[in-house]
């Protein structure tokens, strides 16, 4: 504030026994910095292990002189600080980033300390806390893990299913589904790009052999699963070729179940079963019977 006064000097001077001097002045607050922060506690709550969370802390100089930040430190390595707040002008603020990046599950606590040239508060602290939890990761399960199509006639087809399940706690991202031999195997699916935890989708594999031989391939499923990012499912099947003439066992010019009966009679009565060996494995068995029936039904459907 403003001040005024008078200085009086009294002496033995007969002419001027009293002399006065007027006094005046103005008092101002001293130029000092004053530090403050916008929060005494930073709570990160829950953060997954391997991830991080960031919070902003504002440092303010509410004084009337330059605030010099000498040091910012934390006492727990799970917490780090980023930012360049070395000097703060009067009535200005500066922000720093406080980061929580836990490496293992559990409760965390720490203290952030700011050391400055504030004469009243040379050291100011902010409490830090957070909880680290195990990450919610996806996990893949497939069934079956290998598929046999058995015998399939050339230019015919057979379809099998593979069930894909997310057995984890995070979203399963399905990146790619394909077969290594896409000439004789074809893929269809109900799976979208993302599969929620404990949900299931289906992959359909169709085997349509182009020639008479044994085929082997693999179904490949690529995901972000923690247990196995790439799943391989073995595929195998046999392409076989036959003709209506070969299947017309009783030689009556038409295909019927009588041909199946005749084939069984031949197998029982004759050592030479080559005529009824549909899958050409040098023996007549139940597989040949099934193939006979399948071929007869297929031809009937084509009529």
C-alpha positions as CSV (number, residue, x, y, z in Angstrom):
1,X,0.0,0.0,0.0
2,X,0.9,3.7,0.0
3,X,2.6,5.2,3.1
4,X,3.1,8.9,4.2
5,X,4.8,10.5,7.3
6,X,6.7,13.4,8.6
7,X,10.2,13.6,10.2
8,X,10.5,16.4,12.9
9,X,13.9,17.6,14.1
10,X,13.9,19.7,17.3
11,X,17.0,21.6,18.1
12,X,18.3,24.7,20.1
13,X,18.3,26.8,16.9
14,X,16.6,30.0,18.2
15,X,15.3,30.8,14.7
16,X,14.2,27.3,13.7
17,X,13.7,25.2,16.8
18,X,11.7,22.7,14.8
19,X,12.3,21.5,11.2
20,X,10.0,19.0,9.4
21,X,10.6,16.6,6.5
22,X,7.8,14.9,4.6
23,X,8.1,11.2,4.1
24,X,6.2,9.0,1.5
25,X,6.6,5.5,0.0
26,X,4.8,2.5,-1.5
27,X,5.1,-1.1,-0.3
28,X,4.8,-4.0,-2.8
29,X,4.7,-7.7,-2.4
30,X,8.1,-9.4,-2.8
31,X,8.8,-11.1,-6.1
32,X,8.5,-14.8,-5.3
33,X,7.4,-17.8,-7.3
34,X,4.5,-20.0,-5.9
35,X,4.0,-23.5,-7.1
36,X,0.8,-25.5,-7.1
37,X,-0.6,-28.6,-8.9
38,X,-4.1,-29.3,-10.2
39,X,-4.5,-32.6,-8.3
40,X,-3.0,-34.1,-5.2
41,X,-3.7,-37.7,-6.4
42,X,-3.6,-39.4,-9.7
43,X,-5.5,-42.7,-9.8
44,X,-5.1,-44.8,-12.9
45,X,-7.6,-47.4,-11.8
46,X,-7.2,-50.6,-13.8
47,X,-4.7,-51.1,-16.6
48,X,-3.9,-54.3,-18.4
49,X,-0.3,-55.7,-18.0
50,X,1.7,-54.8,-21.1
51,X,-0.4,-51.7,-21.8
52,X,-0.2,-48.2,-20.5
53,X,-2.4,-45.3,-19.4
54,X,-1.6,-41.6,-19.4
55,X,-2.8,-38.7,-17.2
56,X,-2.0,-35.0,-17.4
57,X,-0.8,-33.1,-14.4
58,X,-0.8,-29.3,-14.5
59,X,1.9,-27.3,-12.7
60,X,1.0,-23.7,-12.0
61,X,3.1,-20.7,-10.9
62,X,0.7,-18.4,-9.0
63,X,3.5,-16.2,-7.8
64,X,5.0,-13.0,-9.4
65,X,8.4,-14.3,-10.2
66,X,9.8,-17.0,-12.5
67,X,9.3,-20.5,-11.2
68,X,12.2,-22.8,-11.9
69,X,11.6,-26.6,-11.9
70,X,14.8,-28.2,-10.7
71,X,13.7,-31.8,-10.7
72,X,10.7,-34.1,-11.2
73,X,11.0,-37.6,-9.9
74,X,9.0,-40.7,-9.1
75,X,9.8,-43.4,-6.6
76,X,8.2,-46.4,-8.5
77,X,9.4,-47.5,-11.9
78,X,5.9,-48.5,-13.0
79,X,5.2,-44.7,-13.2
80,X,7.1,-42.4,-15.6
81,X,7.0,-38.7,-16.5
82,X,7.2,-37.0,-19.9
83,X,7.3,-33.3,-20.4
84,X,9.5,-30.2,-20.4
85,X,8.5,-27.9,-17.6
86,X,11.8,-26.3,-16.7
87,X,10.6,-22.7,-16.2
88,X,7.1,-21.3,-15.7
89,X,6.3,-17.6,-15.9
90,X,4.1,-15.9,-13.3
91,X,0.4,-16.8,-13.6
92,X,1.2,-19.5,-16.2
93,X,0.8,-23.2,-16.2
94,X,2.7,-26.1,-17.7
95,X,1.6,-29.7,-18.3
96,X,3.4,-33.0,-17.8
97,X,2.4,-36.4,-18.8
98,X,2.3,-39.1,-16.1
99,X,2.4,-42.7,-17.4
100,X,1.4,-45.9,-15.7
101,X,2.8,-49.0,-17.5
102,X,2.8,-52.1,-15.2
103,X,4.7,-55.2,-16.1
104,X,3.0,-57.6,-13.8
105,X,-0.4,-57.8,-12.1
106,X,-1.1,-56.2,-8.7
107,X,-1.7,-53.0,-6.9
108,X,0.8,-50.1,-7.4
109,X,1.4,-46.9,-5.4
110,X,4.0,-44.2,-5.8
111,X,4.9,-40.6,-5.3
112,X,5.7,-37.9,-7.8
113,X,7.9,-35.2,-6.4
114,X,8.5,-31.7,-7.9
115,X,11.5,-29.7,-6.6
116,X,11.5,-26.0,-7.5
117,X,12.8,-22.6,-6.4
118,X,9.5,-21.8,-4.5
119,X,10.9,-20.7,-1.1
120,X,7.7,-21.7,0.8
121,X,7.3,-25.0,-1.0
122,X,10.6,-26.2,-2.3
123,X,9.2,-29.7,-2.7
124,X,5.7,-30.7,-3.6
125,X,4.3,-34.2,-4.0
126,X,1.5,-35.9,-5.9
127,X,0.3,-39.4,-4.9
128,X,0.1,-42.1,-7.6
129,X,-1.9,-45.3,-7.6
130,X,-3.1,-47.9,-10.1
131,X,-4.1,-51.6,-10.4
132,X,-2.6,-53.9,-13.0
133,X,-4.7,-56.8,-14.2
134,X,-4.0,-59.7,-16.5
135,X,-4.7,-58.8,-20.1
136,X,-7.9,-60.0,-21.8
137,X,-6.4,-62.1,-24.5
138,X,-8.1,-64.3,-27.1
139,X,-7.4,-68.1,-27.4
140,X,-8.4,-70.3,-30.2
141,X,-9.8,-73.9,-30.2
142,X,-10.6,-75.9,-33.3
143,X,-12.4,-79.2,-33.7
144,X,-11.6,-81.4,-35.4
145,X,-7.8,-81.0,-35.9
146,X,-7.6,-83.2,-38.9
147,X,-10.2,-84.2,-41.6
148,X,-10.5,-87.3,-43.8
149,X,-12.9,-87.1,-46.6
150,X,-12.5,-90.8,-47.5
151,X,-13.3,-91.7,-51.1
152,X,-15.0,-89.1,-53.3
153,X,-15.8,-89.6,-56.9
154,X,-14.0,-87.4,-59.4
155,X,-16.1,-84.3,-60.2
156,X,-18.3,-85.0,-57.2
157,X,-17.8,-83.3,-53.8
158,X,-18.0,-83.8,-50.1
159,X,-18.1,-81.1,-47.3
160,X,-16.9,-81.2,-43.8
161,X,-17.1,-78.7,-40.9
162,X,-14.5,-77.3,-38.6
163,X,-15.7,-75.5,-35.5
164,X,-13.7,-72.5,-34.4
165,X,-14.1,-71.2,-30.8
166,X,-12.7,-68.3,-28.9
167,X,-11.9,-69.8,-25.5
168,X,-10.1,-66.6,-24.2
169,X,-11.3,-63.4,-22.7
170,X,-10.4,-61.0,-25.5
171,X,-11.8,-60.5,-29.0
172,X,-10.3,-63.1,-31.5
173,X,-9.3,-61.4,-34.7
174,X,-9.6,-63.8,-37.6
175,X,-7.0,-62.5,-40.1
176,X,-7.1,-65.2,-42.8
177,X,-8.6,-68.6,-43.6
178,X,-7.5,-70.5,-46.6
179,X,-6.4,-74.0,-47.9
180,X,-3.0,-74.6,-49.4
181,X,-4.5,-76.6,-52.3
182,X,-7.3,-74.5,-53.6
183,X,-7.8,-76.6,-56.8
184,X,-9.3,-79.6,-55.1
185,X,-10.4,-78.0,-51.7
186,X,-12.6,-75.0,-51.2
187,X,-13.4,-73.0,-48.1
188,X,-16.5,-71.3,-46.9
189,X,-17.2,-69.9,-43.5
190,X,-19.7,-68.2,-41.1
191,X,-16.7,-66.6,-39.3
192,X,-16.4,-62.8,-39.5
193,X,-13.3,-60.8,-38.8
194,X,-13.9,-60.8,-35.1
195,X,-15.1,-63.5,-32.7
196,X,-16.2,-62.5,-29.2
197,X,-15.1,-64.5,-26.2
198,X,-16.7,-67.9,-25.8
199,X,-18.4,-67.6,-29.2
200,X,-18.1,-70.1,-32.1
201,X,-18.2,-70.1,-35.8
202,X,-17.9,-72.7,-38.6
203,X,-15.5,-73.2,-41.5
204,X,-16.8,-75.4,-44.3
205,X,-14.2,-77.4,-46.4
206,X,-15.4,-78.9,-49.6
207,X,-13.3,-81.6,-51.3
208,X,-14.0,-82.0,-55.1
209,X,-11.2,-84.1,-56.6
210,X,-10.3,-83.4,-60.2
211,X,-8.5,-86.7,-60.8
212,X,-8.2,-90.2,-59.4
213,X,-5.5,-90.2,-56.7
214,X,-4.8,-89.4,-53.0
215,X,-4.9,-85.7,-52.0
216,X,-3.4,-84.1,-48.9
217,X,-3.5,-80.4,-47.9
218,X,-3.9,-78.1,-44.9
219,X,-6.6,-75.7,-43.8
220,X,-4.8,-72.6,-42.4
221,X,-6.4,-70.2,-39.9
222,X,-4.4,-67.1,-38.9
223,X,-5.6,-65.1,-35.8
224,X,-4.3,-63.0,-32.9
225,X,-4.8,-65.9,-30.5
226,X,-2.3,-65.9,-27.6
227,X,-2.0,-69.7,-27.6
228,X,-1.5,-70.3,-31.3
229,X,-1.6,-67.5,-33.9
230,X,-1.6,-69.9,-36.8
231,X,-3.6,-73.2,-36.8
232,X,-3.1,-75.9,-39.3
233,X,-5.7,-78.6,-39.9
234,X,-4.7,-81.6,-41.9
235,X,-6.9,-82.5,-44.9
236,X,-6.9,-85.7,-46.9
237,X,-9.1,-87.5,-49.3
238,X,-9.0,-89.9,-52.2
239,X,-10.4,-89.1,-55.6
240,X,-11.7,-92.2,-57.4
241,X,-13.2,-92.7,-60.8
242,X,-15.8,-95.2,-61.9
243,X,-18.3,-95.5,-64.7
244,X,-21.9,-96.6,-64.9
245,X,-20.7,-99.6,-66.9
246,X,-18.5,-100.7,-64.0
247,X,-21.2,-100.2,-61.4
248,X,-23.8,-102.1,-63.5
249,X,-22.6,-105.3,-61.8
250,X,-25.6,-107.4,-62.9
251,X,-25.3,-106.2,-66.5
252,X,-29.0,-105.3,-66.9
253,X,-28.3,-101.9,-68.4
254,X,-29.5,-99.9,-65.4
255,X,-28.2,-99.0,-61.9
256,X,-30.1,-100.2,-58.8
257,X,-29.6,-101.8,-55.5
258,X,-29.6,-105.1,-57.3
259,X,-26.1,-104.2,-58.4
260,X,-25.1,-104.0,-54.8
261,X,-26.6,-107.4,-54.0
262,X,-24.8,-108.8,-57.1
263,X,-21.5,-107.3,-56.0
264,X,-21.8,-109.0,-52.6
265,X,-22.6,-112.3,-54.3
266,X,-19.5,-112.0,-56.4
267,X,-17.4,-111.3,-53.4
268,X,-18.7,-114.3,-51.6
269,X,-18.5,-116.7,-54.5
270,X,-15.4,-115.6,-56.3
271,X,-11.8,-115.0,-55.5
272,X,-11.6,-112.4,-58.2
273,X,-13.2,-109.3,-56.8
274,X,-11.6,-106.8,-59.2
275,X,-14.9,-106.2,-60.9
276,X,-16.5,-104.9,-57.7
277,X,-13.4,-103.3,-56.2
278,X,-14.7,-99.7,-56.6
279,X,-11.9,-97.9,-54.7
280,X,-9.2,-100.1,-56.3
281,X,-7.5,-101.2,-53.0
282,X,-7.4,-104.8,-54.1
283,X,-10.1,-106.0,-51.8
284,X,-13.9,-105.8,-51.5
285,X,-15.3,-104.5,-48.3
286,X,-17.9,-102.3,-46.8
287,X,-16.3,-99.2,-48.3
288,X,-16.9,-100.6,-51.8
289,X,-20.6,-101.3,-50.8
290,X,-21.0,-97.7,-49.6
291,X,-19.4,-96.3,-52.8
292,X,-21.6,-98.4,-54.9
293,X,-24.7,-97.1,-53.2
294,X,-23.4,-93.5,-53.4
295,X,-22.7,-93.8,-57.1
296,X,-26.1,-95.3,-57.8
297,X,-27.9,-92.6,-55.9
298,X,-25.8,-89.9,-57.6
299,X,-26.6,-91.2,-61.1
300,X,-30.3,-91.4,-60.2
301,X,-30.2,-87.8,-59.2
302,X,-28.6,-86.8,-62.5
303,X,-31.4,-88.5,-64.5
